Amino acid sequence: MSENMEANLLLEFLNRMPGVSMCGRIDPVTGGAAWRLFTAKAAALYEVSEAEARADPVALLGSVLPEDRARVDEQTAVASVAGATMAWTARVRRADGGIRWLETQTTFVHEADGAVGWYTQAFDVTERKQLEEQLVASERARAQADALHRAVIDALPVGVTALDTAGRFLVYNVAQQRMSGSLTSEAAGVDMMNVFGVFRADGVTPFPDAEMPIARAMAGEDSPEGEMVLRNAALQSERRLSVRARPLRDGDGNLVAALAVSQDITEQRLMETEILARNEALAASEVAKAALIDRLRYAIDELSNPILEVWDDVLVMPIIGVVDSRRTADMVQRLLAEVTRTQARFVIVDVTGVEIVDTKTADHLIKLTRKVEIVGARCVLTGIRPAVAETLVDIGVDFGRLATLRNLKHGLREALRVGRREREADRTLWQDDADQGAKPQSRPT
């Protein structure tokens, strides 16, 4: 095969290679560069005309962006003096204004005549660089999303814990650290009772690991809300938590982790306890106040409805204020008891202090007098004011057989008159019994 054919075959081979291969030398006298092997493919790769590239090998670098060209020139100068191999990646401005990334490897060789030979292979790595940039942007976006996700979880007012099937903490946010203590993933896979100090709601009974909400979620169960107490060295004081957990599954339904959400209810329970204690104290106070009110009411009733024994067998009960059902019942009870105790024959109910007497009040008074008469004492009503009398007549109140007198003075006079008449009748009866030979039990005075 002739040399010409070999040269053509070599050029064909180089043109079909994925990259661009070329070589040249730097004259030791002039310092100029000249080609030893050059293809049109190189000019197209570097975005320069073939004529410019053939005339001056350095022209290939004319399209390299200035911010990359300085670095390339510096590396070339060092490698050519040292006779070493250099590699660089730089950006080339395309004719359409776009950017092409080139990756080049050049080996410099010091020749016997003092010249420096160089052998270069260059590749278009634009697509790879674009993919790398996209990957970097994707990683940056993912990192930002992760940071935002983490910031959102840490900003939540509730505790969030995620535990994978290997017992590692995937999530353990700031709120959970405040509630449970700043424990790291090193605590995973150990006895949670001993590490976290978990007790049942009574604060005494240890909370079994298998019954904890997150453990039940790891078993595939949606755990109901549970209350627990935590005491450990990482906490300044015990915390009371309300915890709920659920299993996390992948797209195929496989269990991959458990998620627990905790709410600190320490202050809530303390407040509930305080409110309960205050309610109990208030209830006790209300009972005491009610008893005191009853005693005061009884005392007031006694003061407003005193029962006075003004003469032998004569009782007076002045009434002051409003006469209602409750007060009437109390007056009846006290008056009947006093009539029985004193064996009184005459009772004066004075209503001078009653300013309003309506149908209902009159009914109460009539029933009061009738009950007194049933136990054997005569009862009269005194002190009805003229204005009250007019009102009673206008509304048609009928006192029936009830005796009424002008005032307490007339009532006492009537009581004395009735008493004197009854004593005279007793003497006459005693004398008749004596005349008939009967032995009287006692003689009336």
C-alpha positions in Angstrom: 0.0 0.0 0.0 1.4 3.4 -1.0 2.0 6.1 1.6 -0.7 8.2 0.0 -3.2 5.4 0.4 -2.2 5.0 4.0 -2.5 8.7 4.7 -6.0 8.7 3.2 -7.0 5.7 5.2 -5.7 7.4 8.4 -7.7 10.5 7.7 -10.8 8.4 7.0 -10.2 6.6 10.3 -9.8 9.8 12.3 -12.9 11.4 10.7 -15.0 8.4 11.7 -13.7 8.5 15.3 -16.3 9.9 17.9 -13.9 12.7 18.8 -11.4 14.9 17.0 -7.7 13.9 16.9 -4.9 16.2 15.8 -1.3 16.9 16.4 1.4 19.6 15.7 4.7 21.1 16.9 6.0 24.3 18.3 9.1 25.6 16.5 12.0 26.1 19.0 13.3 29.1 17.1 10.2 31.1 16.2 7.9 29.7 18.9 5.2 29.4 16.2 2.8 26.4 16.0 2.3 24.3 12.9 0.1 21.3 12.1 1.3 17.8 11.6 -2.1 16.4 11.3 -5.4 18.3 10.9 -8.9 17.6 9.8 -11.8 19.8 8.8 -13.8 18.1 11.6 -11.6 20.0 14.1 -12.5 23.4 12.8 -16.2 22.5 12.9 -15.8 21.3 16.5 -14.2 24.5 17.7 -16.5 26.8 15.7 -13.8 28.4 13.5 -13.3 28.4 9.8 -11.1 25.7 8.3 -8.9 28.3 6.7 -8.2 30.1 10.0 -7.5 26.8 11.7 -5.1 25.6 9.0 -3.2 28.9 9.0 -2.7 29.0 12.8 -3.4 26.1 15.2 -3.9 28.7 18.0 -6.9 30.1 16.1 -8.9 27.0 17.4 -9.0 28.6 20.8 -10.4 31.9 19.5 -14.0 30.8 20.1 -13.4 29.7 23.7 -15.2 32.0 26.1 -12.8 34.5 27.7 -13.5 33.4 31.2 -12.4 29.9 30.2 -9.6 30.9 27.8 -7.3 32.3 30.5 -7.4 29.0 32.4 -6.7 27.0 29.3 -3.7 29.2 28.3 -2.3 28.9 31.8 -2.6 25.1 31.8 -1.1 24.9 28.3 1.9 27.0 29.2 2.7 24.8 32.3 2.2 21.5 30.5 4.2 22.4 27.4 7.2 23.4 29.5 7.0 20.3 31.6 6.3 18.0 28.6 3.2 16.7 30.4 -0.3 15.7 29.7 -3.1 18.2 30.4 -6.9 18.0 30.3 -9.4 20.8 30.2 -13.0 21.5 29.8 -14.1 24.8 28.3 -17.1 26.5 26.7 -17.1 27.5 23.0 -19.4 30.1 21.6 -21.3 28.7 18.7 -22.2 30.6 15.6 -25.9 30.7 16.5 -25.0 32.2 19.9 -25.4 29.0 21.8 -22.7 27.3 24.0 -20.8 24.1 23.2 -18.8 22.3 25.8 -15.5 20.7 24.8 -13.4 18.3 26.7 -9.8 18.1 25.5 -6.7 16.1 26.5 -3.3 17.1 25.2 0.1 15.5 25.6 3.2 17.6 25.1 6.5 15.9 24.1 10.0 17.5 24.0 11.7 16.4 20.7 15.4 16.0 20.0 15.7 19.2 18.0 14.2 21.2 20.9 10.7 21.4 19.4 7.7 20.6 21.4 5.2 18.2 19.9 1.6 18.1 20.9 -1.0 15.5 20.4 -4.7 16.4 21.1 -8.0 14.6 21.3 -11.2 16.6 21.8 -14.8 15.6 22.4 -18.1 17.5 22.3 -19.5 16.9 25.8 -22.4 19.4 25.5 -25.1 16.9 26.1 -23.3 15.4 29.1 -22.7 18.9 30.6 -26.4 19.7 30.1 -27.4 16.5 31.8 -24.9 17.3 34.6 -26.3 20.8 34.9 -29.8 19.4 35.0 -28.8 16.9 37.6 -27.2 19.7 39.7 -30.3 21.8 39.3 -32.4 18.8 40.2 -30.2 18.1 43.3 -30.4 21.7 44.3 -34.2 21.7 43.9 -34.4 18.4 45.8 -32.2 19.9 48.6 -34.3 23.0 48.7 -37.5 20.9 48.8 -36.0 18.7 51.6 -34.9 21.8 53.5 -38.4 23.3 53.1 -40.0 19.9 54.0 -37.8 19.7 57.1 -38.5 23.4 58.0 -42.2 22.7 57.8 -42.0 19.6 59.9 -39.8 21.4 62.5 -42.3 24.3 62.5 -45.2 22.1 63.4 -46.6 22.6 66.9 -47.0 18.8 67.2 -44.3 16.2 67.5 -43.7 14.1 64.4 -41.8 10.8 64.5 -41.2 8.4 61.6 -39.6 5.0 62.3 -38.6 2.6 59.5 -38.8 -1.2 59.6 -35.2 -1.4 60.8 -36.0 0.7 63.8 -34.2 3.9 62.5 -35.7 7.3 63.1 -36.4 8.9 59.7 -38.1 11.9 61.2 -37.8 13.3 64.7 -38.8 17.0 64.6 -38.0 19.8 67.0 -41.4 19.6 68.8 -40.9 15.9 69.4 -37.4 16.7 70.9 -38.9 19.1 73.3 -41.6 16.6 74.3 -39.4 13.4 74.5 -35.9 14.8 74.9 -33.1 15.4 72.4 -32.4 11.7 71.7 -30.7 10.7 68.4 -31.2 7.7 66.1 -28.8 5.8 68.3 -31.7 5.2 70.6 -33.4 3.2 67.9 -33.9 -0.5 68.4 -33.5 -0.4 72.1 -35.9 -0.7 75.0 -38.0 2.5 74.6 -39.2 2.3 78.1 -35.7 2.5 79.5 -34.5 5.2 77.0 -37.6 7.4 77.0 -39.0 6.6 80.4 -42.6 6.0 79.1 -45.4 5.3 81.6 -49.1 4.9 81.3 -51.5 7.8 82.0 -51.3 7.0 85.8 -47.6 8.0 85.7 -46.6 4.8 87.6 -47.3 1.8 85.3 -44.5 1.3 82.7 -45.9 1.4 79.1 -45.0 -1.9 77.4 -43.1 -1.4 74.1 -45.4 -3.6 72.1 -48.5 -1.6 73.1 -47.0 1.8 72.2 -48.8 3.6 69.4 -45.8 3.6 67.0 -45.1 -0.1 67.7 -48.7 -0.9 66.9 -48.4 1.1 63.7 -45.2 -0.9 62.8 -47.3 -4.0 63.1 -49.7 -2.5 60.5 -52.4 -1.2 62.8 -53.9 2.3 62.9 -53.3 3.0 66.6 -56.0 4.9 68.5 -55.1 7.9 70.5 -53.1 7.0 73.6 -52.0 9.0 76.6 -48.6 8.5 78.1 -46.2 10.1 80.6 -42.4 10.6 79.8 -39.7 11.0 82.4 -36.0 10.8 81.4 -32.7 12.6 81.9 -33.1 14.7 78.8 -36.3 16.3 80.2 -36.4 18.9 82.9 -39.8 17.7 84.1 -42.1 15.0 83.1 -44.3 15.5 80.0 -47.7 14.1 79.3 -48.4 13.3 75.7 -51.3 12.3 73.6 -50.0 10.1 70.7 -51.6 8.6 67.6 -49.8 6.5 65.0 -50.4 4.9 61.7 -48.4 2.7 59.3 -46.8 4.1 56.1 -46.9 1.9 52.9 -45.3 2.2 49.5 -47.1 2.1 46.2 -47.3 -1.7 46.4 -48.8 -1.7 49.8 -45.7 -2.8 51.6 -45.1 -1.5 55.1 -42.0 0.8 55.0 -42.4 2.9 58.2 -44.6 4.1 61.0 -45.7 7.7 61.6 -46.6 9.0 65.0 -48.0 12.4 65.9 -47.7 13.6 69.5 -49.4 16.5 71.3 -48.1 17.9 74.5 -51.1 17.9 76.9 -49.1 18.5 80.1 -50.4 22.1 80.7 -53.9 21.0 79.7 -54.0 18.2 82.2 -52.6 20.5 84.9 -55.2 23.0 84.1 -57.9 20.3 84.2 -56.7 19.1 87.6 -56.6 22.7 88.9 -60.1 23.4 87.5 -61.4 20.2 89.1 -59.9 21.1 92.4 -61.4 24.6 92.2 -64.8 23.2 91.2 -64.7 20.9 94.2 -63.7 23.7 96.5 -66.4 25.9 94.9 -69.0 23.2 95.3 -68.0 22.8 99.0 -68.1 26.6 99.3 -71.5 26.7 97.7 -72.8 24.0 100.1 -71.5 26.0 103.0 -72.9 29.2 101.6 -76.3 27.5 101.1 -76.3 26.2 104.6 -75.4 29.7 105.9 -78.1 31.2 103.7 -80.6 28.7 105.2 -79.5 29.6 108.7 -79.7 33.3 108.0 -83.1 32.9 106.3 -84.3 31.1 109.4 -82.9 33.7 111.7 -84.4 36.5 109.5 -87.8 34.6 109.5 -87.6 34.4 113.3 -86.8 38.1 113.5 -89.5 39.1 111.0 -92.0 36.6 112.5 -91.4 36.6 116.2 -93.9 34.7 118.4 -94.5 36.5 121.7 -96.3 35.3 124.8 -97.8 38.6 125.9 -100.3 37.2 128.5 -101.3 34.0 130.0 -102.6 31.7 127.2 -102.1 34.6 124.7 -99.6 34.6 121.8 -98.9 37.4 119.3 -97.2 36.9 116.0 -96.4 40.1 114.1 -95.8 39.7 110.4 -93.4 42.0 108.5 -92.8 42.0 104.8 -94.2 39.7 102.0 -96.2 36.6 102.8 -95.4 33.8 100.3 -95.8 30.0 100.4 -92.4 29.2 101.8 -92.7 31.8 104.5 -96.3 30.7 105.3 -95.2 27.1 105.8 -92.5 28.2 108.2 -94.9 30.5 110.1 -97.5 27.7 110.4 -94.9 25.2 111.6 -93.5 27.5 114.2 -96.8 28.9 115.4 -98.5 25.5 115.8 -95.5 24.2 117.7 -95.6 27.2 120.1 -99.4 26.9 120.6 -98.9 23.3 121.5 -96.0 24.0 123.8 -97.7 26.9 125.7 -101.2 25.5 125.6 -102.3 29.0 124.4 -106.0 29.7 123.9 -105.7 32.9 121.9 -103.5 33.9 119.0 -103.2 37.4 117.5 -101.7 37.6 114.0 -100.7 41.2 113.5 -100.2 42.3 109.8 -99.4 45.9 110.5 -96.0 45.4 108.8 -97.5 43.8 105.7 -97.9 46.5 103.1 -99.3 44.4 100.2 -102.1 42.0 100.7 -103.5 40.4 97.6 -105.7 37.4 96.9 -102.8 34.9 97.4 -101.6 36.6 100.6 -105.1 36.6 102.0 -105.4 32.9 101.2 -102.2 32.2 103.0 -103.5 34.1 106.1 -106.9 32.4 106.1 -105.2 29.0 106.0 -102.9 30.0 108.8 -105.7 31.0 111.1 -107.7 27.9 110.3 -104.8 25.6 111.2 -104.3 27.4 114.5 -108.0 27.0 115.3 -107.8 23.3 114.5 -105.3 22.8 117.3 -107.7 24.4 119.8 -106.8 28.1 119.9 -108.8 31.1 118.8 -107.1 33.3 116.1 -107.8 36.9 115.2 -106.2 39.1 112.5 -105.2 42.7 113.5 -103.5 45.7 111.8 -105.1 45.6 108.4 -104.5 49.1 107.0 -107.4 51.1 105.4 -105.8 51.1 102.0 -105.2 47.3 102.2 -108.8 46.9 103.3 -110.1 48.8 100.3 -107.9 46.6 98.0 -109.2 43.4 99.5 -112.8 44.5 99.1 -112.2 45.6 95.5 -110.6 42.3 94.5 -113.4 40.4 96.3 -111.4 38.6 99.1 -113.8 36.9 101.5 -112.3 36.3 104.9 -115.4 34.2 105.9 -115.4 33.4 109.6 -112.0 35.0 110.2 -112.1 37.6 112.9 -110.4 40.9 112.2 -109.6 43.8 114.6 -108.3 47.2 114.1 -104.9 46.9 115.7 -102.8 45.0 118.3 -104.3 46.9 121.2 -107.8 45.8 120.3 -106.6 42.3 119.8 -105.1 42.2 123.3 -108.4 43.6 124.7 -110.4 41.0 122.9 -108.0 38.3 124.2 -108.4 39.5 127.8 -112.2 39.7 127.4 -112.4 36.2 126.0 -110.1 34.9 128.6 -112.1 36.4 131.4 -115.3 35.0 130.0 -113.9 31.6 129.7 -112.6 31.7 133.3 -116.1 32.7 134.6 -117.6 29.9 132.6 -115.1 27.5 134.2 -116.1 28.7 137.7 -119.8 28.3 137.0 -119.1 24.8 135.7 -117.0 24.0 138.8 -119.7 25.4 141.1 -122.4 23.3 139.4 -120.4 20.2 139.7 -119.8 21.0 143.4 -123.6 21.5 144.0 -124.3 18.2 142.5 -121.8 16.5 144.7 -119.2 15.8 142.1 -115.6 16.1 143.2 -113.9 18.7 140.9 -110.4 17.9 139.8 -109.2 21.4 140.5 -110.6 24.8 141.1 -110.1 27.5 138.5 -108.3 30.6 139.6 
